[in-house]
Amino acid sequence: MTTGDGGAAAGRLLSRRRVVALAAGLAFAAHPALAQSQAQRFDPEEFSTPAPQRIEVRARPIESFDLRDRAGRRFGALQFRSGLVLTSPFRGFGGLSGLKLDPKGERFVAINDRGAWITGRIVYSGAEMTGLADVEAAPLLGPDGQPLTRRKWYDSESLAFDGGTAYVGFERVNQIVKFDFGRDGVRALGQPIAVPPALRKLPNNKGIESLVAVPKGQPLAGTLIAISERGLDADRNVIGFLIGGKTPGQFAVRRTEDFDISDAMLLPSGQLLILERKFSWIHGVHIRIRRIALSTLTPGAIVDGPALFNADLGHEIDNMEGIDAHLDASGATVLTLVSDDNFSMLQRTLLLQFTLVED
């Protein structure tokens, strides 16, 4: 066997191992009873006070995104910039399901699916991420000032900001909670908002996975867009909701190739980017990003759009659940993706950045 053959064989073995490991983690997370059991094992004493705790997060760089072609940098409409594998001795770190960045792509606010805020700063060397700094963790608080986990509201899966107001979507209880984050930061008290009756009826573990607050100057300004992971309508398309604004109602995202929706964000151009994932024992794990014109989201509509990016376990991916964008110093659009490791030893917390290339 030549050295090249050995490298290829090792790559195939690694890929198979990663398929099994990630599959086990995703299967665990997707099973309602197991995932609920996992949530109930959450120890509130990880957050002994509502005040934020400084935590250590270690970062290992990802040199190449493509495991089969380590020199490759272009993937569909995205060009790989840098990536990190994140670990922490703090037990409450992980499960990252939503991520929002400041306009410079430095300060971040994230949520995890154990009802916690994770905040901090991305450290760069030039255009490449090198680590995280000033990382803090704090529980999401309810109206009474107590952690929402004490109400058994664990599965915080989606995050959006409308100015200083943060919205967090919870699966299983099918609720959306708003926080005056601009005033109080992670000490803000959450207030559940009124949601459409159909949202409350979404499947137990396939509820609201994406939230987007539409700003002024865009179609649907003042609307909160809420999209389920795999709540399906009669035609098996993914159910979404327009909450508030001038044209509230229900719409659907055309479901193709068995992808589920894990997050969404809005570009300044008025394009909605939807992050999707799928798993099968035969084909492994895949992720995809689709682009949909915001102007097409109207009550009763079935919206669709082209794929900008596809990746599988031949790439450095995991259970990718969060996406956001910022502009770099040159004006290029940078997409940041984060993964949810399901607090599993078999999975990883990844932070990936790409430039959106418009040919």
C-alpha positions as CSV (number, residue, x, y, z in Angstrom):
1,M,0.0,0.0,0.0
2,T,1.4,3.4,-0.9
3,T,1.5,6.3,1.5
4,G,-1.2,8.0,-0.5
5,D,-3.4,5.0,-0.3
6,G,-2.8,4.8,3.5
7,G,-3.8,8.4,3.9
8,A,-7.0,7.8,1.9
9,A,-7.8,4.7,3.9
10,A,-7.1,6.6,7.2
11,G,-9.4,9.3,5.9
12,R,-12.2,6.8,5.2
13,L,-11.8,5.3,8.6
14,L,-11.9,8.6,10.3
15,S,-15.0,9.6,8.3
16,R,-16.7,6.3,9.3
17,R,-15.9,6.9,12.9
18,R,-17.2,10.4,12.7
19,V,-20.4,9.2,11.1
20,V,-21.0,6.7,14.0
21,A,-20.1,9.3,16.7
22,L,-22.2,12.1,15.3
23,A,-25.0,9.8,14.4
24,A,-25.2,8.6,18.0
25,G,-25.3,12.1,19.3
26,L,-27.9,13.2,16.9
27,A,-30.0,10.2,17.5
28,F,-29.9,10.9,21.2
29,A,-30.9,14.5,20.8
30,A,-33.7,13.7,18.3
31,H,-35.3,11.1,20.7
32,P,-37.8,13.1,22.8
33,A,-37.6,10.8,25.9
34,L,-33.9,10.6,25.9
35,A,-33.4,14.3,25.3
36,Q,-35.9,15.2,28.0
37,S,-34.0,12.9,30.3
38,Q,-30.8,14.6,29.4
39,A,-32.4,18.0,30.2
40,Q,-33.7,16.8,33.5
41,R,-30.2,15.8,34.5
42,F,-29.2,19.5,34.2
43,D,-27.8,20.7,37.5
44,P,-29.1,24.2,38.4
45,E,-26.1,24.5,40.7
46,E,-24.0,24.9,37.6
47,F,-25.4,28.4,37.8
48,S,-25.4,29.0,41.6
49,T,-26.3,32.7,41.1
50,P,-28.2,34.7,38.4
51,A,-25.0,36.7,38.0
52,P,-22.8,35.8,35.1
53,Q,-19.8,33.5,35.8
54,R,-16.5,33.9,34.0
55,I,-15.5,30.6,32.3
56,E,-12.5,29.2,30.5
57,V,-12.9,28.2,26.9
58,R,-10.1,26.6,25.0
59,A,-9.7,26.8,21.2
60,R,-7.9,24.5,18.8
61,P,-7.7,25.8,15.2
62,I,-9.2,24.0,12.2
63,E,-6.6,24.3,9.5
64,S,-8.7,22.9,6.6
65,F,-12.4,22.6,6.2
66,D,-12.3,19.8,3.6
67,L,-10.8,16.6,5.0
68,R,-10.4,15.1,1.4
69,D,-8.8,18.2,-0.1
70,R,-7.0,20.1,2.6
71,A,-6.0,22.8,0.1
72,G,-9.6,23.5,-0.9
73,R,-11.0,26.9,0.3
74,R,-14.1,27.4,-1.9
75,F,-17.4,25.6,-1.2
76,G,-20.3,26.7,-3.3
77,A,-20.8,30.4,-2.6
78,L,-18.7,30.3,0.5
79,Q,-14.9,30.6,1.0
80,F,-13.5,29.1,4.2
81,R,-11.7,31.6,6.4
82,S,-11.0,29.8,9.7
83,G,-12.5,27.5,12.3
84,L,-12.1,26.5,15.9
85,V,-12.8,23.5,18.1
86,L,-14.0,24.8,21.4
87,T,-13.8,23.0,24.8
88,S,-14.3,24.0,28.4
89,P,-13.9,22.5,31.9
90,F,-17.2,24.3,32.8
91,R,-19.9,21.7,32.6
92,G,-22.5,24.1,31.4
93,F,-20.6,25.0,28.2
94,G,-21.8,23.4,25.1
95,G,-25.2,22.7,23.4
96,L,-24.9,26.1,21.5
97,S,-28.1,26.6,19.5
98,G,-28.1,30.2,18.6
99,L,-25.5,32.9,18.0
100,K,-25.6,36.6,17.4
101,L,-22.6,38.9,16.7
102,D,-21.9,42.6,16.9
103,P,-21.4,44.5,13.7
104,K,-17.6,43.8,13.8
105,G,-18.0,40.1,14.4
106,E,-16.2,40.3,17.7
107,R,-18.6,40.4,20.7
108,F,-21.1,37.6,20.7
109,V,-24.3,36.4,22.5
110,A,-25.2,32.8,22.4
111,I,-27.7,30.5,24.0
112,N,-27.5,26.8,24.8
113,D,-30.1,24.2,25.0
114,R,-29.8,24.0,28.8
115,G,-31.3,27.4,29.3
116,A,-28.2,29.5,29.5
117,W,-26.6,32.6,28.0
118,I,-23.0,32.3,26.8
119,T,-21.3,35.6,26.0
120,G,-17.8,36.7,25.1
121,R,-15.5,37.9,22.4
122,I,-13.9,36.3,19.4
123,V,-10.2,36.9,19.2
124,Y,-8.7,37.3,15.7
125,S,-5.2,37.3,14.1
126,G,-5.9,39.2,10.9
127,A,-8.9,37.6,9.4
128,E,-8.5,34.3,11.2
129,M,-10.2,33.4,14.5
130,T,-7.7,32.3,17.2
131,G,-9.8,31.9,20.3
132,L,-12.4,33.3,22.6
133,A,-11.9,35.8,25.5
134,D,-14.0,37.2,28.3
135,V,-16.4,34.3,28.1
136,E,-19.2,34.3,30.7
137,A,-22.2,32.0,31.3
138,A,-25.5,32.8,33.1
139,P,-29.0,31.3,33.3
140,L,-31.9,32.6,31.3
141,L,-34.2,34.1,33.9
142,G,-37.9,34.1,34.1
143,P,-40.3,36.9,35.3
144,D,-39.6,35.9,38.9
145,G,-35.9,36.3,38.6
146,Q,-35.4,32.5,38.9
147,P,-33.7,30.4,36.1
148,L,-36.3,29.3,33.6
149,T,-34.9,25.7,34.0
150,R,-36.7,25.6,37.3
151,R,-39.9,25.8,35.3
152,K,-38.5,22.9,33.3
153,W,-38.0,25.2,30.3
154,Y,-34.7,23.7,29.2
155,D,-34.6,23.5,25.4
156,S,-33.7,27.1,24.4
157,E,-33.1,26.6,20.7
158,S,-33.4,30.0,18.8
159,L,-32.3,33.5,19.3
160,A,-33.0,36.9,17.6
161,F,-32.4,40.5,18.5
162,D,-34.6,43.5,17.7
163,G,-32.4,46.4,18.8
164,G,-31.9,45.7,22.5
165,T,-34.7,43.2,22.8
166,A,-33.7,39.6,22.7
167,Y,-36.2,36.8,21.7
168,V,-35.5,33.2,22.7
169,G,-37.5,30.3,21.4
170,F,-38.1,27.1,23.5
171,E,-38.9,23.7,22.1
172,R,-41.1,21.2,24.0
173,V,-43.0,24.0,25.8
174,N,-43.4,25.9,22.4
175,Q,-42.9,29.3,23.9
176,I,-41.1,32.5,22.8
177,V,-39.7,34.7,25.6
178,K,-38.4,38.3,25.3
179,F,-35.7,39.9,27.3
180,D,-34.6,43.6,27.7
181,F,-31.1,42.6,27.0
182,G,-30.0,46.1,26.0
183,R,-30.8,47.4,29.4
184,D,-30.1,44.4,31.7
185,G,-27.9,42.1,29.7
186,V,-27.9,38.5,31.0
187,R,-29.7,39.6,34.1
188,A,-32.8,40.5,32.1
189,L,-36.0,38.9,33.2
190,G,-37.8,37.0,30.5
191,Q,-41.5,37.6,29.6
192,P,-43.3,35.1,27.4
193,I,-45.0,36.7,24.4
194,A,-48.3,35.8,22.7
195,V,-47.8,33.3,19.9
196,P,-50.1,31.8,17.3
197,P,-52.2,28.8,18.6
198,A,-50.6,26.6,15.9
199,L,-47.1,27.3,17.2
200,R,-48.1,25.9,20.6
201,K,-49.1,22.7,18.8
202,L,-45.8,22.0,17.1
203,P,-44.2,18.6,17.7
204,N,-42.5,18.1,21.0
205,N,-39.0,18.0,19.8
206,K,-39.3,19.7,16.4
207,G,-40.6,23.1,17.4
208,I,-39.3,26.6,16.8
209,E,-35.6,26.4,15.8
210,S,-35.2,29.7,14.1
211,L,-36.1,33.3,15.0
212,V,-35.4,36.4,12.9
213,A,-36.5,39.9,13.9
214,V,-37.0,42.1,10.8
215,P,-35.6,45.6,11.2
216,K,-36.9,48.9,9.8
217,G,-36.3,49.4,6.1
218,Q,-36.9,45.8,5.1
219,P,-40.1,44.1,3.9
220,L,-41.9,42.8,6.9
221,A,-40.3,45.4,9.2
222,G,-41.4,44.9,12.8
223,T,-42.2,41.2,12.2
224,L,-40.7,38.3,14.2
225,I,-40.2,35.3,11.9
226,A,-40.4,32.0,13.6
227,I,-39.6,28.8,11.7
228,S,-39.9,25.3,13.1
229,E,-37.3,22.5,12.8
230,R,-39.7,19.9,11.4
231,G,-43.3,21.0,12.1
232,L,-44.9,19.9,8.8
233,D,-48.1,21.0,7.1
234,A,-50.4,18.8,5.1
235,D,-48.0,18.9,2.2
236,R,-45.0,18.0,4.4
237,N,-43.4,21.5,4.1
238,V,-41.9,23.2,7.2
239,I,-44.2,25.5,9.1
240,G,-43.2,29.0,9.8
241,F,-45.0,32.0,11.4
242,L,-45.0,35.8,10.9
243,I,-45.6,37.2,14.4
244,G,-46.5,40.9,14.8
245,G,-45.9,43.4,12.0
246,K,-48.5,44.4,9.5
247,T,-49.1,41.0,7.9
248,P,-49.1,38.3,10.6
249,G,-49.9,34.7,9.6
250,Q,-48.5,31.3,8.8
251,F,-46.3,30.3,5.8
252,A,-44.2,27.3,4.9
253,V,-40.7,26.6,3.7
254,R,-40.6,23.9,1.0
255,R,-38.9,20.9,2.5
256,T,-36.5,19.1,0.1
257,E,-34.1,16.2,0.3
258,D,-35.2,15.5,3.9
259,F,-33.4,18.5,5.4
260,D,-34.6,20.0,8.7
261,I,-34.2,23.7,9.6
262,S,-31.7,24.6,12.4
263,D,-31.4,28.4,12.2
264,A,-31.9,31.4,10.0
265,M,-30.6,35.0,9.7
266,L,-31.3,38.0,7.5
267,L,-28.7,39.7,5.3
268,P,-28.9,43.5,4.8
269,S,-29.7,42.8,1.2
270,G,-33.1,41.4,2.3
271,Q,-32.1,37.8,1.7
272,L,-33.0,35.2,4.3
273,L,-30.3,32.5,4.8
274,I,-31.6,29.2,6.2
275,L,-29.2,26.7,7.8
276,E,-30.4,23.1,7.4
277,R,-29.1,19.7,8.4
278,K,-30.1,16.1,7.8
279,F,-28.9,12.6,8.9
280,S,-29.3,9.1,7.6
281,W,-27.5,5.9,8.5
282,I,-26.7,5.4,4.8
283,H,-25.6,8.8,3.8
284,G,-24.4,10.3,7.1
285,V,-24.8,13.9,8.2
286,H,-25.2,16.8,5.8
287,I,-25.7,20.6,6.2
288,R,-26.9,23.1,3.7
289,I,-27.5,26.8,3.5
290,R,-30.4,28.1,1.3
291,R,-31.2,31.7,0.3
292,I,-34.8,32.9,0.2
293,A,-36.0,36.4,-0.7
294,L,-37.6,38.0,2.4
295,S,-40.3,39.6,0.1
296,T,-41.7,36.2,-0.7
297,L,-42.7,35.5,2.9
298,T,-46.4,36.2,3.1
299,P,-49.3,34.5,4.9
300,G,-50.2,31.3,3.1
301,A,-47.0,31.3,0.9
302,I,-44.7,28.3,0.3
303,V,-41.2,29.7,-0.1
304,D,-38.1,28.2,-1.6
305,G,-34.7,29.2,-2.7
306,P,-31.4,27.9,-4.1
307,A,-28.7,26.2,-2.0
308,L,-25.5,28.3,-1.6
309,F,-23.5,25.7,0.4
310,N,-23.5,22.0,1.1
311,A,-21.2,20.0,3.3
312,D,-21.0,16.4,4.7
313,L,-18.8,14.5,7.1
314,G,-15.9,14.8,4.6
315,H,-15.8,18.3,5.9
316,E,-15.2,19.7,9.4
317,I,-18.9,19.8,10.5
318,D,-20.9,18.7,13.4
319,N,-24.5,19.4,14.4
320,M,-24.5,22.9,13.1
321,E,-27.3,24.9,14.8
322,G,-26.4,28.6,14.7
323,I,-25.7,31.1,11.9
324,D,-25.0,34.9,11.8
325,A,-23.2,37.4,9.6
326,H,-21.2,40.5,9.8
327,L,-19.1,42.7,7.5
328,D,-15.3,42.6,7.7
329,A,-13.0,45.6,7.3
330,S,-13.0,45.2,3.5
331,G,-16.8,45.1,3.4
332,A,-17.1,41.4,2.7
333,T,-19.9,39.4,4.2
334,V,-18.7,36.9,6.8
335,L,-20.9,34.0,7.9
336,T,-20.3,32.4,11.3
337,L,-21.6,29.0,12.1
338,V,-21.7,27.2,15.5
339,S,-22.5,23.6,16.4
340,D,-24.5,22.1,19.2
341,D,-22.6,19.2,20.7
342,N,-25.7,18.0,22.7
343,F,-23.3,17.8,25.7
344,S,-22.1,14.6,24.2
345,M,-18.5,13.3,24.4
346,L,-19.1,12.0,20.9
347,Q,-19.6,15.5,19.4
348,R,-17.8,18.8,19.1
349,T,-18.5,22.5,19.5
350,L,-17.2,24.1,16.3
351,L,-17.1,27.7,15.3
352,L,-16.6,28.2,11.6
353,Q,-16.3,31.3,9.5
354,F,-16.7,31.7,5.7
355,T,-16.8,34.7,3.3
356,L,-20.0,34.8,1.2
357,V,-18.7,35.1,-2.4
358,E,-21.0,36.8,-4.9
359,D,-19.9,35.7,-8.4
